[in-house]
C-alpha cells in the first residue's frame, strides 16, 4: 500500500513539474514573440528652477521602433542632434538608437540639466512644456 502511495505522489510531482516547465516555456515564447513596436523607451531631461523650487522639463529623448525622436526646447534639440559625448569623449549620435538613450542618462547628471533613468511602456506619459518642438 505504501509503495502505491509513493508511486502516486511521484507521478503527481512529475506532473506538477511538467506543468511548470510548460508554463515557463510559454512565458519565454511570449516574451520572445512580443513585438518591439509596442515598447517605447524614453528619457526626460529636466532642470531645477531654484526660484520656483521645482523641476522643469526641457526635453525628451524617445526610442521607438529603433529610431530616436527628440522633443522639447528648440535649443536643446539642436544640441542633441549634434550628438552626446560619452565618458570616453566619443560622440554618440541619435542614429545609434539605444546607445544614444543610455549615453544621455549618464551625460546629463549635473545641476543644470539632469536626465531621468530610462523609462518604458506601451505609450508615453504626458510631457508638455512651453515652446515645444519635435524632431525625428
C-alpha positions, 0 to 999 in steps of 0.5 A: 500500500505504501509503495502505491502511495509513493508511486502516486505522489511521484507521478503527481510531482512529475506532473506538477513539474511538467506543468511548470516547465510548460508554463515557463516555456510559454512565458519565454515564447511570449516574451520572445514573440512580443513585438518591439513596436509596442515598447517605447523607451524614453528619457526626460531631461529636466532642470531645477528652477531654484526660484520656483523650487521645482523641476522643469522639463526641457526635453525628451529623448524617445526610442521607438521602433529603433529610431530616436525622436527628440522633443522639447526646447528648440535649443536643446534639440539642436544640441542633441542632434549634434550628438552626446559625448560619452565618458570616453569623449566619443560622440554618440549620435541619435542614429545609434538608437539605444546607445544614444538613450543610455549615453544621455542618462549618464551625460546629463547628471549635473545641476543644470540639466539632469536626465531621468533613468530610462523609462518604458511602456506601451505609450508615453506619459504626458510631457508638455512644456512651453515652446515645444518642438519635435524632431525625428 
